[in-house]
């Protein structure tokens, strides 16, 4: 499992983030509007070093990385959606 990704938040939409990790890999991370708004509220300086907690959903036809603002938000979503981490 990918526990979290730390890096520069390059873009934010209503349901996704793009984060450039310190190792140079860009990650497309799906998220809720609530999570996106929390990252939007950060200053441009704070966005240069964000930490996004993640859950990787691996299905036969897709691998989707879901992002959360903090561990509590991730735990609530994992429990409510019966995702095993």
Secondary structure, 3 states (H helix, E strand, C coil): CCCEEEEEEEEECCCEEEEEECCCCEEEEECCHHHHHHHHCCCCCHHHHEEEEEEEEECCCCEEEEEECCHHHHHHHHHHCCCCC
